[in-house]
Amino acid sequence: MRKKFEKGQPYRPAAKVAKVKNGTPTVLLIRGKRYVLDHKDRGKAK
């Protein structure tokens, strides 16, 4: 059974770093889901 969380309660999941670019983790795996770092200016032409 999963623990019930309330709003504002601290949560520290175990994360596995899947990709690193310039020393910064850019892709994380948490509980089998993939989370990708997304910068606000990503994809915009300059």
N, CA, C and O atoms as a Tinker XYZ file with bonds, in Angstrom:
   184  protein
     1  N      0.837000   -1.182000    0.000000    73     2
     2  CA     0.000000    0.000000    0.000000    64     1     3
     3  C      0.882000    1.245000    0.000000    63     2     4     5
     4  O      1.860000    1.323000    0.744000    81     3
     5  N      0.539000    2.194000   -0.819000    73     3     6
     6  CA     1.304000    3.432000   -0.899000    64     5     7
     7  C      0.984000    4.355000    0.259000    63     6     8     9
     8  O     -0.129000    4.361000    0.785000    81     7
     9  N      1.981000    5.132000    0.643000    73     7    10
    10  CA     1.802000    6.107000    1.714000    64     9    11
    11  C      0.955000    7.272000    1.194000    63    10    12    13
    12  O      1.137000    7.719000    0.062000    81    11
    13  N      0.052000    7.748000    2.004000    73    11    14
    14  CA    -0.787000    8.897000    1.643000    64    13    15
    15  C     -0.019000   10.177000    1.967000    63    14    16    17
    16  O      0.501000   10.333000    3.072000    81    15
    17  N      0.049000   11.075000    1.014000    73    15    18
    18  CA     0.745000   12.339000    1.199000    64    17    19
    19  C     -0.258000   13.477000    1.274000    63    18    20    21
    20  O     -1.318000   13.444000    0.648000    81    19
    21  N      0.098000   14.467000    2.044000    73    19    22
    22  CA    -0.713000   15.675000    2.131000    64    21    23
    23  C      0.059000   16.833000    1.536000    63    22    24    25
    24  O      1.288000   16.798000    1.466000    81    23
    25  N     -0.651000   17.852000    1.110000    73    23    26
    26  CA    -0.042000   19.028000    0.508000    64    25    27
    27  C      0.944000   19.669000    1.483000    63    26    28    29
    28  O      0.617000   19.880000    2.651000    81    27
    29  N      2.147000   19.979000    1.005000    73    27    30
    30  CA     3.169000   20.622000    1.824000    64    29    31
    31  C      4.085000   19.652000    2.547000    63    30    32    33
    32  O      5.075000   20.066000    3.150000    81    31
    33  N      3.767000   18.357000    2.492000    73    31    34
    34  CA     4.587000   17.348000    3.153000    64    33    35
    35  C      5.819000   17.044000    2.288000    63    34    36    37
    36  O      5.685000   16.892000    1.074000    81    35
    37  N      7.017000   16.953000    2.889000    73    35    38
    38  CA     8.215000   16.665000    2.097000    64    37    39
    39  C      8.175000   15.266000    1.480000    63    38    40    41
    40  O      7.663000   14.325000    2.087000    81    39
    41  N      8.717000   15.143000    0.276000    73    39    42
    42  CA     8.754000   13.875000   -0.451000    64    41    43
    43  C     10.095000   13.769000   -1.146000    63    42    44    45
    44  O     10.452000   14.650000   -1.928000    81    43
    45  N     10.854000   12.703000   -0.879000    73    43    46
    46  CA    12.177000   12.530000   -1.468000    64    45    47
    47  C     12.242000   11.182000   -2.178000    63    46    48    49
    48  O     12.638000   10.187000   -1.571000    81    47
    49  N     11.862000   11.134000   -3.445000    73    47    50
    50  CA    11.889000    9.866000   -4.172000    64    49    51
    51  C     13.319000    9.468000   -4.565000    63    50    52    53
    52  O     14.203000   10.319000   -4.671000    81    51
    53  N     13.529000    8.181000   -4.776000    73    51    54
    54  CA    14.816000    7.695000   -5.277000    64    53    55
    55  C     14.821000    7.915000   -6.791000    63    54    56    57
    56  O     13.948000    7.411000   -7.498000    81    55
    57  N     15.792000    8.657000   -7.276000    73    55    58
    58  CA    15.869000    8.968000   -8.705000    64    57    59
    59  C     17.151000    8.399000   -9.289000    63    58    60    61
    60  O     18.200000    8.423000   -8.646000    81    59
    61  N     17.062000    7.888000  -10.511000    73    59    62
    62  CA    18.227000    7.385000  -11.232000    64    61    63
    63  C     18.513000    8.352000  -12.381000    63    62    64    65
    64  O     17.629000    8.644000  -13.186000    81    63
    65  N     19.747000    8.846000  -12.452000    73    63    66
    66  CA    20.129000    9.772000  -13.512000    64    65    67
    67  C     20.351000    8.967000  -14.788000    63    66    68    69
    68  O     21.193000    8.070000  -14.825000    81    67
    69  N     19.586000    9.294000  -15.843000    73    67    70
    70  CA    19.673000    8.577000  -17.107000    64    69    71
    71  C     20.565000    9.301000  -18.117000    63    70    72    73
    72  O     21.131000    8.669000  -19.008000    81    71
    73  N     20.692000   10.641000  -17.978000    73    71    74
    74  CA    21.504000   11.399000  -18.934000    64    73    75
    75  C     22.048000   12.648000  -18.254000    63    74    76    77
    76  O     21.355000   13.298000  -17.472000    81    75
    77  N     23.309000   12.975000  -18.565000    73    75    78
    78  CA    23.958000   14.166000  -18.015000    64    77    79
    79  C     24.548000   14.964000  -19.170000    63    78    80    81
    80  O     25.171000   14.399000  -20.070000    81    79
    81  N     24.350000   16.281000  -19.143000    73    79    82
    82  CA    24.925000   17.149000  -20.165000    64    81    83
    83  C     25.586000   18.325000  -19.460000    63    82    84    85
    84  O     24.936000   19.032000  -18.690000    81    83
    85  N     26.855000   18.537000  -19.715000    73    83    86
    86  CA    27.640000   19.613000  -19.093000    64    85    87
    87  C     27.563000   19.569000  -17.570000    63    86    88    89
    88  O     27.509000   20.609000  -16.914000    81    87
    89  N     27.559000   18.367000  -17.016000    73    87    90
    90  CA    27.542000   18.209000  -15.570000    64    89    91
    91  C     26.182000   18.364000  -14.915000    63    90    92    93
    92  O     26.082000   18.275000  -13.691000    81    91
    93  N     25.126000   18.593000  -15.699000    73    91    94
    94  CA    23.773000   18.765000  -15.164000    64    93    95
    95  C     22.914000   17.570000  -15.565000    63    94    96    97
    96  O     22.847000   17.231000  -16.746000    81    95
    97  N     22.254000   16.924000  -14.597000    73    95    98
    98  CA    21.350000   15.828000  -14.970000    64    97    99
    99  C     20.195000   16.369000  -15.816000    63    98   100   101
   100  O     19.502000   17.295000  -15.395000    81    99
   101  N     19.987000   15.805000  -16.994000    73    99   102
   102  CA    18.933000   16.284000  -17.881000    64   101   103
   103  C     17.780000   15.297000  -18.006000    63   102   104   105
   104  O     16.680000   15.684000  -18.400000    81   103
   105  N     18.015000   14.022000  -17.677000    73   103   106
   106  CA    16.958000   13.019000  -17.712000    64   105   107
   107  C     17.034000   12.198000  -16.428000    63   106   108   109
   108  O     18.093000   11.676000  -16.078000    81   107
   109  N     15.899000   12.086000  -15.726000    73   107   110
   110  CA    15.814000   11.304000  -14.497000    64   109   111
   111  C     14.770000   10.213000  -14.657000    63   110   112   113
   112  O     13.770000   10.399000  -15.351000    81   111
   113  N     15.002000    9.071000  -14.013000    73   111   114
   114  CA    14.012000    8.002000  -13.960000    64   113   115
   115  C     13.547000    7.881000  -12.516000    63   114   116   117
   116  O     14.346000    7.608000  -11.620000    81   115
   117  N     12.243000    8.086000  -12.293000    73   115   118
   118  CA    11.649000    7.992000  -10.963000    64   117   119
   119  C     10.449000    7.069000  -11.060000    63   118   120   121
   120  O      9.487000    7.357000  -11.772000    81   119
   121  N     10.511000    5.945000  -10.331000    73   119   122
   122  CA     9.445000    4.938000  -10.326000    64   121   123
   123  C      9.048000    4.514000  -11.737000    63   122   124   125
   124  O      7.865000    4.340000  -12.031000    81   123
   125  N     10.045000    4.350000  -12.607000    73   123   126
   126  CA     9.789000    3.874000  -13.961000    64   125   127
   127  C      9.322000    4.929000  -14.943000    63   126   128   129
   128  O      9.115000    4.623000  -16.117000    81   127
   129  N      9.150000    6.162000  -14.495000    73   127   130
   130  CA     8.744000    7.243000  -15.398000    64   129   131
   131  C      9.947000    8.112000  -15.707000    63   130   132   133
   132  O     10.826000    8.295000  -14.864000    81   131
   133  N      9.983000    8.652000  -16.927000    73   131   134
   134  CA    11.104000    9.458000  -17.400000    64   133   135
   135  C     10.757000   10.935000  -17.290000    63   134   136   137
   136  O      9.747000   11.390000  -17.828000    81   135
   137  N     11.613000   11.685000  -16.582000    73   135   138
   138  CA    11.417000   13.125000  -16.409000    64   137   139
   139  C     12.578000   13.842000  -17.085000    63   138   140   141
   140  O     13.740000   13.525000  -16.833000    81   139
   141  N     12.261000   14.815000  -17.949000    73   139   142
   142  CA    13.258000   15.507000  -18.760000    64   141   143
   143  C     13.328000   16.972000  -18.361000    63   142   144   145
   144  O     12.297000   17.623000  -18.192000    81   143
   145  N     14.557000   17.499000  -18.207000    73   143   146
   146  CA    14.759000   18.913000  -17.915000    64   145   147
   147  C     14.333000   19.727000  -19.127000    63   146   148   149
   148  O     14.756000   19.445000  -20.248000    81   147
   149  N     13.499000   20.732000  -18.908000    73   147   150
   150  CA    12.980000   21.554000  -19.998000    64   149   151
   151  C     13.200000   23.024000  -19.645000    63   150   152   153
   152  O     12.556000   23.553000  -18.739000    81   151
   153  N     14.110000   23.677000  -20.363000    73   151   154
   154  CA    14.379000   25.093000  -20.129000    64   153   155
   155  C     13.320000   25.946000  -20.816000    63   154   156   157
   156  O     12.735000   25.541000  -21.820000    81   155
   157  N     13.081000   27.131000  -20.263000    73   155   158
   158  CA    12.039000   27.995000  -20.827000    64   157   159
   159  C     12.358000   28.468000  -22.243000    63   158   160   161
   160  O     11.441000   28.756000  -23.012000    81   159
   161  N     13.651000   28.555000  -22.606000    73   159   162
   162  CA    14.020000   29.027000  -23.943000    64   161   163
   163  C     14.331000   27.881000  -24.909000    63   162   164   165
   164  O     14.843000   28.119000  -26.003000    81   163
   165  N     14.028000   26.647000  -24.520000    73   163   166
   166  CA    14.323000   25.492000  -25.374000    64   165   167
   167  C     13.460000   25.510000  -26.626000    63   166   168   169
   168  O     12.244000   25.682000  -26.554000    81   167
   169  N     14.103000   25.331000  -27.771000    73   167   170
   170  CA    13.375000   25.220000  -29.010000    64   169   171
   171  C     13.051000   26.527000  -29.706000    63   170   172   173
   172  O     12.508000   26.510000  -30.810000    81   171
   173  N     13.365000   27.646000  -29.102000    73   171   174
   174  CA    13.086000   28.933000  -29.739000    64   173   175
   175  C     14.263000   29.348000  -30.612000    63   174   176   177
   176  O     15.418000   29.280000  -30.191000    81   175
   177  N     13.959000   29.776000  -31.822000    73   175   178
   178  CA    15.004000   30.263000  -32.725000    64   177   179
   179  C     15.480000   31.635000  -32.271000    63   178   180   181
   180  O     14.691000   32.469000  -31.828000    81   179
   181  N     16.777000   31.850000  -32.390000    73   179   182
   182  CA    17.332000   33.147000  -31.974000    64   181   183
   183  C     17.612000   34.028000  -33.159000    63   182   184
   184  O     18.081000   35.154000  -32.994000    81   183
